[in-house]
Amino acid sequence: MQKCILPPLYDRNYDHDACGVGFIASLNREASHKIIEMSLEAVLNLTHRGTVGGDANTGDGAGILFEKPHEFFIKNIIELKSFSFDDYGVAQVFFPNNEKAVTECLNVIEKCVKEEGLSIVSIRSVPTNDATLGMLAKKSQPIIKQIFVTKDKKPLTETRLYILRRVIENTILNNYKDYSEDFYICSFSINTIVYKGMLLASQIPEYFIDLKDPLIKSKFALFHQRYSTNTLPAWRLAQPFRYIAHNGEINTLRGNINKMKSREKIIKSDVFGDEIEKIFPVIIPGGSDSACFDNCFELLLHGGRSCEHSLMMMIPEAFGKKYYMSEDRRAFYEYYSSIMEPWDGPAAIVATDGKTICGTLDRNGLRPSRYLITKDGFIILASEIGVIDIKPENIKQLGRLQPGKMLSVNTETGKVSFDNEVKSNIIRSKPYRRWLEKNRIELTGLTTIYDIEKMDEKELLRGQQVFGWTKEMIKMHVVSMCHDGQEPVGSMGIDVPLAVLSEKPQVFFNYFKQLFAQVTNPPINPYRENLVMSLMSWLGKKGNILTEEETHCAQLKLTHPILTEEDLQRIIKSNNPYLKTKRISICIDKGADGKKLEKSLEELCNKAEESIKEGNTILILSDKDYDKNRMPIPSLLALSAIHHHLIRKGNREMCGIIVESGEVIETMHFALLLGYGANAICPYLAFKSIVQLKENGDISNDITLEEAIENYINAIKKGLLKTLSKMGISTIRSYQGAQIFEAIGVSEEIINKHFEGTASRIGGIGYDIISIEARERHKKGYPEHKEEPEPLDYGGVFHYRKDGEIHLWNPFTIAKLHEAVKKDSYQIFKEYSKLINEQQKNLYTLRGMFKFKESPIPIDEVEPVENIYKRFATGAMSFGSISKEAHESIAIAMNRIGGFSNTGEGGEDPERFKVLPNGDSKCSAIKQVASGRFGVTANYLANARELQIKIAQGAKPGEGGQLPGAKVDEVIAKTRFSTPGVTLISPPPHHDIYSIEDIAQLIFDLHCVNTEARVSVKLVSEVGVGTVAAGVAKGKSDMVLISGYDGGTGASPLTSIQHAGIPWELGLAETQQTLVANHLRDKIRVQVDGKLMTGRDVVIAAMLGAEEYGFATSVLITLGCCMLRKCHLNTCTMGIATQDIDMRRHFSGKPEYVVNFFKFIAMEIREYLARLGVRSIDELIGRTDLIEIDENSYHWKSKTLDFSKILYYEKNPEVDVRCTKNQDRMLETSLDYTLLLDKVKDAIEKKTKISFEVPIRNIHRAVGTMISGKIAKIYGENGLPEDTIKIKFNGTAGQSFGAFLCKGVTFELEGYANDYLGKGLSGGKIIVYPPKNADIEPGDNIVVGNTLLYGATRGEVYISGAAGERFAVRNSGAKAVIERVGDHGCEYMTGGIVVVLGPTGRNFAAGMSGGIAYVYDPDQLFDTYCNLELVDLVPVVEESDKNTLKEMITKHYEYTKSEKAKHILDRWDISIEKFVKVFPLDYKLALSRIKANEIANSDQIQVTEEVSNG
Amino acid sequence: MAKVFKPKNINNFKTIKRSPIKYRNVEKRIKDYKDVMEEWGLEEIRLQASRCQNCGVPFCHGYGCPISNYIPDWNELVYNGKWQEALELLHKTNNFPEITGRVCPALCEEACTLNMNFESVTIRNIELAIVEEGFKNGWIKPVIPKVRTGKKIAVIGSGPAGLAASMDLNRMGHSVTLFERDKKAGGFLRYGIPDFKLEKWIIDRRLQQMIMEGVEIKTDITVGKDISLQYLQKEYDAILFTIGCREPRDLRIEGRELEGIYLATEYLKQSNEKVSGIKIDDDKLITAKGKNVLVIGGGDTGADCVGTAIREGALSVSQWEILPKPPEKRAFETPWPMFAKKLRTSTSHEEGCDRRWLISTKKFIGNKRVEKVVAEEVEWVVDETGKLVMKIKEGTEFEHKAELVLLAMGFVHTEHSNIITESNIELDKMGNIKTDNYGYGRTNVQKIYAAGDSVRGPSLVVWAIHYGKMVASLIDRDLKGI
């Protein structure tokens, strides 16, 4: 097998996968070959959810898991002839592809089998045919053998085989490390077998000849189609695994693995007895998240839990107060939360033990899972409906898995059990509720009374100095949080050096950056979907997960992890035998150098271990005893050192850890401590400081001390929820220890020893510098020869101060740039760029440490500036975040030079699409598609040169945004298709991108709507961004944008501005290396942005791999911005980041200034190119060999950095290192392209009416989208007259049915549909009803999928049947009638009308700020399902409401012949009383305001209204 | 004062109008030499302070103010009524806010971001209010160093640079002797600036504090004459030259020798002495009373001459400038946040003065005493090399009646007195002292440092304070051997 050498920044640990998944089972208790055939058909029809790799025939992996084909084996293997089913087990094994290895591995197997008391019956080579495989798959294919094992000295059981498998695996790993990568046991079981490989779905039966044999029979099959970000050989990563197949991603993996490891001393079970050691480590290193999940699952299973029970432990549903559930069930989950943390992340899991098959969804329900039960006795569950052709009349039931819900099939009885039935058996198997009541310990009165002793002012100041506080931290974080209980907000990104580049001593926290979810899993909205979030955790010794004992929950239950000093006292003095506390000081001698620090840490670790041996269950790591002679070790370092030490020793779960530290101030500090193992935190100095602040009058008189502290704690809680949700994690229990951070500038030594598993890729500080920084801080608190502590430094991270942190945008750079562009003076520009480029004295950025290897050529040989202009783009700043004047100036300027301006997330006035008389154009070349989908219509998309999917933005990756109603004036409302005064919320995730295959879908949709435009995806730099970029490349994006963490923003929490994401240098280099290694670089362009300020920045970006360059803040500066950092307050006195007309009057920027800026940048680039001896930018891309490290830039910290990984140079790359090919956009798979466009050509051109019928399947995606794009291009917003094009479809529609459907087009679907129907609906009409001959009740069956009408702006939809989650999410104008919806209906809706003729799921109307919903609610329980934060529920009494409702329902009946509609209409007078109107408060106000205005403005209107009302 | 905290309205910059401290009525104020400013109300100052936006990049602090006053921070403290904290913060960067608060042209206000589209915060007024609040409440007390280093430093020249350096060095624990050739310390502050802009008790008040802190001030001693530099070199560990840039630019044209033509510095010094009560001999007396006064030179010193002449009872006062009249609004070539080139009208100008631009003085006419001045109009044109050159406008010659002519045409370089010529101190091209830093630093002679105008050339009080502070910390580091 071919080994590949990977480039240094490409770490396969960050590979992601997601996919199509499902199972088929017979309910007739009958094994058949048909099941195998059906499952192969199903995988084939999920092909679009997987991808191909660098070569077209290498799949990412596919496979099936089914019953051991006993009949087949006994016929083909002589030795088995007399065996009955249970007499033998079979292992399906991948061997490394060489003779010697096979022999050696087989020897190991034989030896182990013997040692374990079993014997081998036979070994069979699995016949394969690799004729159709792609080059990459072929080169890496293993030798596959089946090994048959039977009992010998010991009886044969599944558990025996599990132990044996682990023994074999460990033996290979320990003795034949070279083989361990490729030696892999797919399955080893008496009951089941797995056939899988790095295959395309269609290749499974071709490759595995066995599968065609009719003797291969099964009662069920699990199947999986993989979409991974990598293309490198990974046969073993194909799914299913031994027990499960998973679609999604486990976000908390690192923590789960560590916790599993720390349990190894605790887990005991009679099943394993002494042999338990053999299965360790439970989690096999090097596996994917799904593989690790499988490992944990198998332990639970063999430990005696059922499939269902194990899944409930690993993926518990949310059980917060807002959930209406049985007390026993809540108790079950709470009990288990004390010993097991959730494996958190989007997940659709199917699992089997060979008898029972379960399917479940994570608590957020973020992966689709649809099921269908047929009358002839099959159940099919899959990511999509329609994967197998089932005749309508054969359908018995259609449904979906709901968030946190489970379904189970007993293949022996043929019974399907649904959630309640499955779970009630388990939750009542033990008296969990009583156990909890009896044993759970609660900290009563937590955060109620405050009796914080005041600290002497001088002593407080000493403390603040010792822990590195600054005035700015106090003012901007502490005081602000005390005032409003919110995380403080700022704007315009960050431009100070990284901690390791700063010459100022930094607190250790600052060396870490938060990771966040992008593409492969969605972030969560912690406000609008907070019912799934939880900060509850347990403190104390954890119990054995393989047993159920009542004292397992004898731990302290905390509602959140922030403890006051009083709480801590209460815990210490509790006298509870389960809460034995031990305080461990983390202070050391003030003179301690690096060596001493290292030694002290070792001692601390030992002390912690000792303390556990003494029987303590809670360790309190405290730095409260600092004094003149003792200084604190950074709390994070001390904590993580101990945490990891205890994990290694296997006893971390024997105790809880509380950190009591004076260093802790803001959210990031709490998050880091929790992320590296703390269970609770007491920020005592913060509390003391608040007392002082109150005393000094720095906190408003209106706020009492109690309120101030309460507010501070609340702000931190909110901040923590946000930090969790950014990563898509719902509970603090699984965040804790999950290490979702990257270190920048921390040495390998420190990381490996104390932060194992954390990425840190450029080396950095070690013990020496950590101790120097600690000593510096201590000295300021206790200066030599001085009585008084030094006064606090200002800090100056967010606000510039001359003696504070240095800023790239400082008064001098800003002033110079203003002057240069105004005077059109290149000379002054050079003075400006010199201030930024020459960083030897002031090191701002990583690239500041670079210098070039020069070999000059004459400058006239270098390509002209005009060529370079095409590579320039401006950042996505929405009209809304910046003023109309600023936005249009940028667009005009970029169109003049032929660059790209960006709409940002806010739509664009169609007026701007027209060219101005002077030849200028205000039309932005890049139309952004962000999570709010504001103004994203077919017309908007059709008028673009690039369509950009914004996944994240540098200043606040993983977060949503909000444009307060006050800022939404008429023009903004118009371009965003909303109502003035109505608050507009952008959700954190795109609700149509929960995983990597989803983004491929959106890219496809966008390619369809505008076949000319390129599609790009904007990502933010973090470790693993390269693999995400690879996934995006495989999803057929034409360009990927890597943003630095430092990008500007209109408003973002300060924590996010400073601590989330990493510099682009790292992300870009990783992207380049990963794309090249995966043979994808030649198919996708790469753009970079994030504080690009000069030509030199661009040149470095090119060398690191980018071919295009984005500028945002610098462009605003040219237009007059001077970094007031007031964007979030609407008071920009330069008229840029404001909508206030008084401010906008003052806007003094001109397109010329922007043009001058880009001219200067291009001129400077040319100078550099000449010096480097390179004639064009193309030649420069990827030329890291031209970069050297400038030793003049070394200072005490920066000299510890090692850039070799960033500057890695691939001498002989196997593909071009820049984009030289076009992506295959796969438009030929579109029904529009192959069929519909031709048919409607005349109708579009001549507006003649046309109607016809066509069959449809789930593989037909984005039907109607291409037609709509064409219509919009010609007719703009208006489209065609109603019903010009009418098409009737029969069958099951694929995803994005009718996406962006234009006015004038009507789709009628007799059948079913998948997710994203009517996405971005732009005036079209969609009608769906189940097949006429189907014998089902539409309202009780899932007819359409999740996330319908996402971002719809206009149009009508009538669906006879039920929909899944998030119906009409972010709808801003469409009218829809539906008969039942799942959770989160009408979320973030801002306009339009939705009528629901039946029940809704939970959290209806969350974040709904506009539009109206009418819900038929005969039980009058709707308010318990509705999120009432932003809406009122009112009865339908107004005549106009009644009329609207009746009209819509009547139409619904006419179009769909819905029985339900008929029923309601027939009894209209009674029915109408049962409707509830959901009326958003904002909207109500806005409407009344508009109405009042109209009345005030015109008598005419008043008259008409009176008339119509009369 | 009560500590009241209420978050301010962020729109105050818009809703509250800029309102600087008022000047006294012209009629009244020209009758005396008292400060032209009226009393101010603390409440109004607080409101004005609340107009500060607390910018992300405060150009006032970071660009405008040479000594980087923490302007946004003390603005906020003032708004919250924390005057004493504000004072502490102000004193951190500025030794003499009561002086800059009166005479500084307020580069900070020029650079205020509100100065672009709105009106800048009245920073200078706020500064003044803070420090005067401090004096009023007795918060400004001598800061006596606890430990003496035993190092001795001689500072020559008691202008703002010398004073600032002396104060800082003394507080660092060194023993400082400040030498001044005039009768009283203060240098140009005392003898160059008229009382109506800076009453002299203000300097005395601060000197008193410095003396109590331990600075030894020796006046009426000219180093190089009364005491030799060699002696100082022997006795002191460091010597600092802060001797200013006092060599005036003269106008050597026909008739210059006539009586009644004086350098502005001579005139202002005498006037300051008179106001302080010193009697001047009649034969040396320069007075504008009853005369037509012509001030040649359009700068600040010229304006001070104008105000003084008016107070002395001049018949008329004219002021000529050779350069073109600056634009009413900020000139294109000096965009924000630079100190704008634009027409500036001082309080003196308000008091009655005929200002003319583009005038070149040709000769003085008179019989022993000057009676008339002959002048021509000029224009500035760009020559073939792109340089601006002056051209006489033919046929524009005119005569102007003047019995007192004051030459306020700036200064050329530091005075080349004995201590300079005999000490082998290297000078730069302009004739100022050469140091290893811009505006301050070590000279070529061991132990000798220099700072302020004598190094940089003529400039503002605030720059002198800045260089004084910079040189103090340099000397401190050198003496401590860090």
Interface residues (C-beta under 8 A of the other chain):
Chain A: H483 S491 M492 N696 G697 D698 I699 S700 N701 D702 H785 Y794 F798 H799 Y800 R801 K802 D803 H807 W809 N810 P811 F812 I814 A815 H818 E819 K822 K823 G1120 C1122 M1123 L1124 R1125 K1126 L1129 T1131 T1133 M1134 G1135 D1142 M1143 H1146 S1148
Chain B: K3 V4 F5 K6 P7 I10 N11 F13 K14 Q53 N54 C55 G56 V57 P58 F59 H61 G62 Y63 S68 Y70 P72 D73 N80 K82 A111 T113 L114 M116 N117 F118 V147 F332 E333 P335 W336 P337 M338
